[in-house]
Amino acid sequence: MKGHHSIVVLDGYTENPGDLSWAPLERYGTLTVYERTASADILRRIGDADVVFTNKTPLDRRILSAAPGLRYVGVLATGYNVVDAVAAKELGITVTNIPSYGTEAVAQFAFAMLLEICNRFAHHSDAVHAGRWTSSIDFCFWDYPLIELSGKTMGIIGFGRIGQATGRIAQAFGMQVLAYAPHRNPALENPACRYVELDDLFASSDVVSLHCPLFPETEGIINASSISKMKDGVIILNNSRGALIVEQDLADALASGKVYAAAVDVVSTEPIKADNPLLAAPNCFISPHISWAPRETRKRLMDIAADNLRRYLAGDPVNVVS
């Protein structure tokens, strides 16, 4: 696809709040970047552009049909449900995503969540700054049980790139890893890591970490029934997709103490709604969907997005979802 290209980024702020350069995309045409785009402005901003990038701005059938010049949509994320891929295919619009850019960062964040639960570092730092150590009659104090991970078992639901990276970190901490995935790779098994059935994972894990995609069969995979199969005092982590958890059921289990603590970087509706039951649940840590957000990770995403466009323009598209 030769010639000059008009390129529009509809919601560039989260990918690049100012610490990256858009130069990788600028070399392919005239680039217009909007930080955010409201629904009412989408069509006007696309205009006659032939290339559009979106992160979370929805492009439904109506929008795609009404954008006369549009030939390519690049999703600046792995999940591409914001684009009607079926309509795009019918209209001859190529849609690509970024299938793997944040593996190490997401695995690292899963352990940041777990270590916060186990050590309550932020809480105790705040306590020190508030003067509580200065006035302590003992040389140390702690307000929560401190948990050693070595010898504990982590159950990982979803054992793709991110699940495997999380499993490697768990093993480095001296944990046993139980993996559940629809397709097994025996080469990944060793004395500290093996595949199990889901009910076995629930029954044996001290920590359950979610790293699976959101499909109809995984939606609500953490619910009252599955929690009832877990150990008393289990820890649950989710920085995959919010809808993997039935949030009221998890909140109830935290309130009863069945689940000792949970940490989530994702929730069912984002931004989180004020009435989300997890906000009021005890021992529930919530971060605003930032596992993917280290600068190094976003730079990798930018480079892959630019390469996706380069390959498409060269007639050899990759990472195509439609």
Helices and strands as residue ranges (DSSP letters): E 6-9, H 23-26, E 30-33, G 39-41, H 42-46, E 51-54, H 61-66, E 72-75, H 85-90, E 94-96, H 103-119, H 121-129, E 153-157, H 161-172, E 176-180, G 186-188, E 193-195, H 198-204, E 207-210, H 224-228, E 234-238, G 242-244, H 247-256, E 259-264, G 277-280, E 284-286, H 295-313
